[in-house]
Amino acid sequence: MKTVRVFDLSWRKSFAVVFLAVALAPPAQAGGEPYGVWLRPEGGQQFSFYDCGGLLCAKLISVRNAEEQHAVGTVILRGASKSGPREWRGKLYNTKDGNIYDGVIALKSANELTLKGCLWRVLCKSETWRRAGAKAQSSGAEE
């Protein structure tokens, strides 16, 4: 006589494997969000971009030159609001000249963002930064 299984429990094994793979996977980088540590290739400074009450903030966390050590901890972006799918607008503080500029932060890829600071919305300068730890593909300043 042949035995027929009424409840097939083999799906549990597959479910357990999928569950463990998802649970143990490293966290993905936030797609479309600039949170994390970014490197300014021109001067070697590192900046932390973080959520501050639903807005975007950034502060200087590391410098290459000892003369700039006093600026570590300075908030350079406070309360930027999202203005597009991968873009934020706010005020940028320049630690070199002490001025505040109208700023636009645009996330170009998971490992590349562009900071653009403007004075009177006419005189603008932009720089491309890369995520700390990411291999450099293109860097430098743009006008």
C-alpha positions in Angstrom: 0.0 0.0 0.0 1.3 3.4 -1.0 1.4 6.2 1.6 0.3 9.7 0.4 1.5 12.8 2.3 -1.2 15.2 3.0 1.0 18.0 4.3 4.2 18.5 2.4 6.7 20.3 4.6 9.6 20.5 2.2 8.8 24.2 1.6 10.1 25.0 5.1 13.6 24.2 4.1 13.5 26.5 1.2 11.9 29.2 3.2 14.6 28.9 5.9 17.4 29.2 3.4 15.8 32.3 1.8 15.1 33.9 5.2 18.7 33.3 6.4 20.2 34.7 3.2 18.1 37.9 3.6 18.7 38.2 7.3 22.4 37.7 7.2 23.1 39.8 4.1 25.1 43.0 4.7 22.9 46.1 4.7 22.6 47.7 1.3 23.7 51.3 0.7 20.8 53.6 0.7 19.8 54.0 -2.9 19.3 57.6 -3.7 20.4 58.9 -0.2 23.8 60.5 0.5 24.1 59.3 4.1 27.6 58.2 5.1 31.1 59.4 4.8 32.3 61.3 1.7 35.8 62.3 0.7 36.7 65.6 -0.9 39.5 64.6 -3.2 41.0 68.1 -3.6 41.9 68.5 0.1 41.5 65.0 1.5 38.9 66.0 4.1 36.1 63.6 5.0 32.5 64.6 5.7 29.7 62.7 7.3 26.3 63.2 5.8 23.4 62.3 8.1 19.7 62.7 8.8 18.9 65.6 11.1 15.2 65.6 11.8 14.2 64.5 8.3 16.6 66.9 6.6 20.2 66.5 5.4 23.1 67.7 7.4 26.9 67.2 7.0 29.9 67.9 9.2 33.7 67.7 8.8 35.0 64.6 10.5 38.6 64.2 9.3 41.4 66.3 7.7 44.7 65.4 6.2 46.6 68.6 7.2 47.3 69.3 10.9 46.6 73.1 10.3 43.0 72.2 9.5 42.4 70.1 12.7 40.6 73.0 14.4 37.7 72.7 11.8 36.9 69.0 12.6 33.4 68.8 13.9 32.2 71.9 12.0 28.7 71.5 10.5 28.9 72.6 6.8 25.4 71.7 5.9 22.5 72.2 8.2 18.9 71.3 7.3 19.0 70.8 3.6 15.6 69.8 2.2 15.0 67.4 -0.7 14.4 69.3 -3.9 14.4 66.4 -6.4 14.7 62.6 -6.6 18.5 62.7 -5.8 19.0 66.4 -4.9 18.9 68.6 -1.8 19.1 72.3 -1.3 20.4 74.2 1.7 23.1 76.5 3.0 26.7 75.4 2.7 29.3 76.8 5.1 32.8 77.0 3.7 35.4 76.3 6.4 38.2 78.0 4.4 36.6 81.4 3.9 33.9 81.4 6.6 31.1 82.3 4.1 27.7 80.7 3.7 26.6 79.8 0.2 23.3 78.6 -1.4 24.1 74.9 -2.0 22.9 72.0 -4.0 23.9 68.5 -3.3 23.2 66.0 -6.1 23.8 62.3 -5.8 25.2 61.2 -9.1 25.6 57.5 -8.2 26.0 55.4 -5.1 29.6 56.5 -4.8 29.6 60.0 -6.3 28.0 63.3 -5.4 28.3 66.9 -6.5 28.3 69.8 -4.2 27.6 73.2 -5.8 27.8 76.4 -3.9 26.6 79.7 -5.3 26.9 83.3 -4.3 23.9 85.4 -5.4 22.9 82.4 -7.6 25.3 83.6 -10.2 28.9 82.8 -9.1 28.9 79.1 -8.6 31.5 76.5 -8.0 31.0 72.7 -7.9 33.1 69.8 -6.8 32.6 66.1 -7.2 33.2 64.0 -4.0 33.3 60.3 -3.7 32.1 57.9 -1.0 34.9 57.1 1.4 36.3 53.6 0.7 35.0 53.7 -2.9 37.5 53.5 -5.8 38.0 56.8 -7.5 36.7 56.8 -11.1 36.6 60.5 -11.6 37.5 63.3 -9.2 38.4 67.0 -9.2 36.7 70.3 -9.4 34.3 71.5 -12.1 33.3 75.0 -12.9 
